[in-house]
Amino acid sequence: QVQLVESGGGLVQPGGSLRLSCAASGFNFRLYAMSWYRQAPGMERELVAAITSGGESTNYLDSVKVRFTISRDNAENTVYLQMNSLKPENTAVYYCNAATMRIGDYYWGQGTQVTVSS
C-alpha cells in the first residue's frame, strides 16, 4: 500500500521557520522525483519545490527561492522542506508528491496545514 505521510506543519509567526517531512512507503522511493505543492484557500494548487530522484537537482517557485530548501534521504524514504523567513502569504496546505516520467505514475500525500500569522 502506497503512503505519503506529511508532518511538521503548524502555526508559526512571520519570520519563523518550519521543517516539513514526508515519509514514503509502498513504492521504490529512490526512483521517484519528489515535490512539494501547496494550496491556499480559493487558489489553485501550485508547485513549491522539486527534487530529482537522486537529489542532484532542485527547482523552486520564484517567491520561495533562498528561503525554502528541499532535500531527500533515500535511505530513510523521506523528503523534507525547510521553510525559513515565513510570510503570511505562505499559509496553505502543503502536499507531498512522488512522480516518475510515466503517465499516471504519481502519488499524493494527504497534506499538512501551515499557517503563518501573528
N, C-alpha and C positions, 0 to 999 in steps of 0.2 A: 504494500500500500504506500503510495507516494504521499509524503508530507513535507510541507514547508511551514515551519513554525517560527513566526516573528516574535521578538521580545525586545524590551528596552525602551518602549515608548512611555510617555507620561507628560506631566505638566512641568514646564521649565520657564524661568523668567527670560526676557530678552537679554541676549548676550551670553546666555548659558550654553551648556553642551549636553548632548545625549549620544549614547552609542547604541545603535540598533543591531540586533543579531538575528540571523535567520538560519535555523538548524534544518538541514535537509536529510531525508531518509527515503528509502524505497526506490531509488534510481541511482545510476552511476554519476554521482555529483561531478567528478573531475572531467566529464565530457561536455558539461553544460556551461554556457555563458550565464552569468548571474547578473541580475539588475535589481535596482530599487526604483519603484514608481511611487507616486503619491497622488492622492485625490482629495481636493478641498471641497467643501460643500458647494454644490451648484457648478462645479468645474469639471472639465474632462480629466481623466487620469493622464498623468504626464511622466515621462522618463526623467529620473533624477540623476542616476549614475549607473554605469555598467562596467563589468569586468570580464575579460575573456576567460576561457576555461582554465588556462594555465596561469592566469593572473598577470600576464606580461603587458597587458594593455588595458587602459581605463578610459572612460568617457564621462563627461559631466554636463548637466544643464548649465548654461552660462551663469545663471544667477547664483549657483551654489559653488562654482569653482573657487578654489582656495579654502573655502570654509568647510566643505564636506570631503571626506575621503572614503572610498570604497576599498575593501580588501577581502581576501578569502583565505581560508585554511582548508586545503583539500584533504589533509589528514583528519580533520575534525568535521568535514562536510558542513562547513559553516561559512556564511558570508556576513560581512559587517558593514555598517555605515556609521562612521564617526562624523557627528554634526557639531560644529563649533560656531560661535557667534550667531546663535539662532535669532531669528527675527519673527515677529508675529505672522508675517506672510508665509512662513514655513509651516504653519499649522495645517495639518492634513492627516489623513490615514495613509500610512506608508506600507506599501506592499512589496514583498519579495517575489521575484520571478526567475524561473530557470528555463532556458531555451536552447535548442540547437538550431541549425540551419534547415532542418527537415520541417516541412509544412505540418503544423498541428502538434509538433513535439515541444510542448511547453507546459509549465505548471505555475500555479499561483498560490501564495500563502493567503491567510485569512485577514492579514492587515493588523497594524498596531497604530494606535492613535498617538499623535504628537501634538501637543498644544503649547504654544509659546505665548505667554501672557503674564502681565504683572498683576 
